[in-house]
Amino acid sequence: MISQLLRFEPILKSKIWGGEKLHTLLNKKTNSKDIGESWEISDVENDVSIVSNGGLKGRSLNELITEFKQDVLGDKVYHIFQDKFPLLIKFIDAKRKLSLQVHPNDILAQKRHNSLGKTEMWYVVNADKKAKIIVGFSEEADKNSFVKTIEAGNETALLNVDFVKKGDTFLVPAGRVHAIGKGVLLAEIQETSDVTYRISDWNRKDANGKQRDLHLDLALDAIDYSAKSNYKAEYLKKKNKPSNIVDCKYFTTNFLHLTKNYTVNHEDKDSFVIYMCVEGIAIFEYDKQQERLQIGETILVPACIKRVNVLTENTKLLEVYIK
C-alpha cells in the first residue's frame, strides 16, 4: 500500500527550439539556455521518472507500478496498461517555433513502431504577445494538395493558425497536424509515446549546419485532412470546483481555480490523479504530510489515496486522470 503523494525529478530536454522560461518562469534547476521540455512524469524507456520526496525517494515510477500495481494506477487502468504508466506529462518552452508535425494513431504506431499512438492536449501557461499555434486544417485537404504546399515552401497555406494567450487549451488528437509557435510556454498531457513525424522544420539547421530528419512519407498516411471551424477547447472557469476541459478515452483533464482551502475527493475514480500547477501556490496535505506545489510543479496522487486537502488562497491547477 502506498501511503504518500508522489513527486518526481524533472527530466530536462535540450532542444534546438528551446529557451530559458522553464528556468526563469517555472523554476527548473538548469543553467542551459536551450531547455525545451521538462518531462514531469514519464515511463518512456530510458527516461523513467524518479521519486523526489518522502520514503519512496529514489525509486523509479516503473518500480512502484511493478510493486504496488493497482494501488498506483487503479484497477481498470492497471488491467489495460499492466506495468506501464499510460501518460507522459510535460511542460514545453518554445523560444523558437517547433517543427510542423503529426503523430500516428494507436493502430499505425503499433504496426510501425510497436508503440502507443500520441493524442495530446495543451494548456497555455504563458505566451508572448502575438504568439501563435498551428493546429489542424483551415479547409478540407488531401494528400496531393498538402504535398504541393510543402514542396512550394508554403507549409501553412492550408493550415489553421491561432493567436494564443494564457489559459487557451487545445486537444490534438493523433493525426492532427500541428506546431507550437515561438513564445509559447505550455503544459502538455499525452499518451506515453515519443513517436513524431516531422513534416517540415522550416529549413532550420543545427549548430553543425545540419538539418533534422523529416518524415513526410510516413506522415501522409497518418494525417487527418478534415477541417474544423474552431480548434480551441472551450471550458468554464468556475472557482473552487472542477471545470472539465478535455474528456477523451486517453485522459480526462479538468481546470481547477482555487481561492480557498479545498478537499479533493476521488472516491468516484478508479485511477491515479495528477495535478499540474499552472499558476500560484498550493499545499497538498495527506496523512500529516505536506507537499508545497508552485507554478511549474506536478504531483501524482496514487489511486489508493482518495482524499487530499489542498491549502491555498489562490492557485490554478490542471487535474488529470483516466476514466
Secondary structure, 3 states (H helix, E strand, C coil): CCCCCECECCEEEEEEEEECHHHHCCCCCCCCCCEEEEEEECEECCEECEECCHHHCCCEHHHHHHHHCHHHHCHHHHHHHCCCCCEEEEEEEECCCCCEEECCCHHHHHHHHCCCCCCEEEEEEEECCCCEEEEEECCCCCHHHHHHHHHCCCCCCCEEEEECCCCCEEEECCCCCEEECCCEEEEEEEECCCCCEEEECCCCCCCCCCCCCCCHHHHCCCCCCCECCCCECCCCCCECCCEEEEECCCCEEEEEEECCCEEEECCCCCCCEEEEEEEEEEEEEECCEEEEEECCCEEEECCCCCEEEEEEEEEEEEEEECC
